[in-house]
């Protein structure tokens, strides 16, 4: 199950102050327009994989095993309107890599 963060309040809160994610959990941040995105791990107690996704659903980049509580920017390196956060290591477990297609009704092919 993936939670959807599609408004300013839910995107700002994200997964801060939350326990580690289970294998079948995540959060999909939806932005109205694609642009260079940058996330941080402020107040996030567990490491995450952050997957940046283009409007067509293709993975742009993946930041693996981000550092808990870090305020260092984690950039997308390209225009993204979707950002999927998963438990650290999960992207490798499922074989996700840049160029792969994410299927969700938010993304238009």
Secondary structure, 3 states (H helix, E strand, C coil): CEEEECCHHHHHHCCCCCCCCCCCCEEEEEEEEEEEEEECCCCCCCCEEEEEECCCCEEEEEECCCCCCCCCCEEEEEEEEEEEEEECCHHHHCCCCCCCECCCCCCCC
